[in-house]
Amino acid sequence: METTKGHYIFGTVKVGERGQIIIPKEARQVFDIKAGDTLIVLGDEKWGIAVTKADVLEKHAYDVFKKISEGQTDADQ
């Protein structure tokens, strides 16, 4: 269910005995997740966990590292 533009609630999932979850079909469709895709699991003790496609995070990480190497910060922009 899309709550506001670009924000979704896909429901709940149960963690299996081996720690596996099933990503809901609608979430896989919205984010174009297919069998064999690499996902990254991030964690913050206050906010919880997040799962994202590795290529999405890779692009953002590249942009951040590029700005760092150029000596830019968000305040400089």
C-alpha positions, -999 to 999 in steps of 0.1 A, spaced: 0 0 0 14 34 -10 9 58 20 23 89 4 41 94 -29 70 70 -29 64 57 6 50 22 11 38 -2 38 41 -38 25 28 -55 55 46 -79 78 68 -109 73 79 -136 97 115 -146 102 120 -183 96 141 -206 118 172 -200 96 167 -162 98 152 -159 64 124 -135 54 103 -134 22 102 -100 6 65 -93 -4 58 -95 -41 46 -59 -43 79 -47 -28 99 -68 -52 79 -53 -81 82 -17 -69 119 -20 -63 126 -44 -92 141 -70 -70 147 -103 -88 162 -137 -79 200 -134 -77 200 -97 -69 224 -87 -41 209 -68 -12 226 -50 17 213 -52 52 220 -21 73 214 -18 110 211 9 136 204 0 172 180 29 176 162 28 142 163 -9 133 173 -25 101 169 -16 64 173 -37 33 183 -21 0 196 -33 -34 234 -31 -34 235 -12 -67 214 16 -52 236 20 -22 267 17 -44 257 47 -64 251 68 -33 284 57 -18 302 66 -50 287 101 -49 296 106 -13 332 94 -18 335 116 -49 324 147 -30 349 138 -2 377 134 -26 369 168 -42 368 184 -7 331 192 -8 305 189 19 268 195 19 274 229 34 296 238 4 268 231 -22 
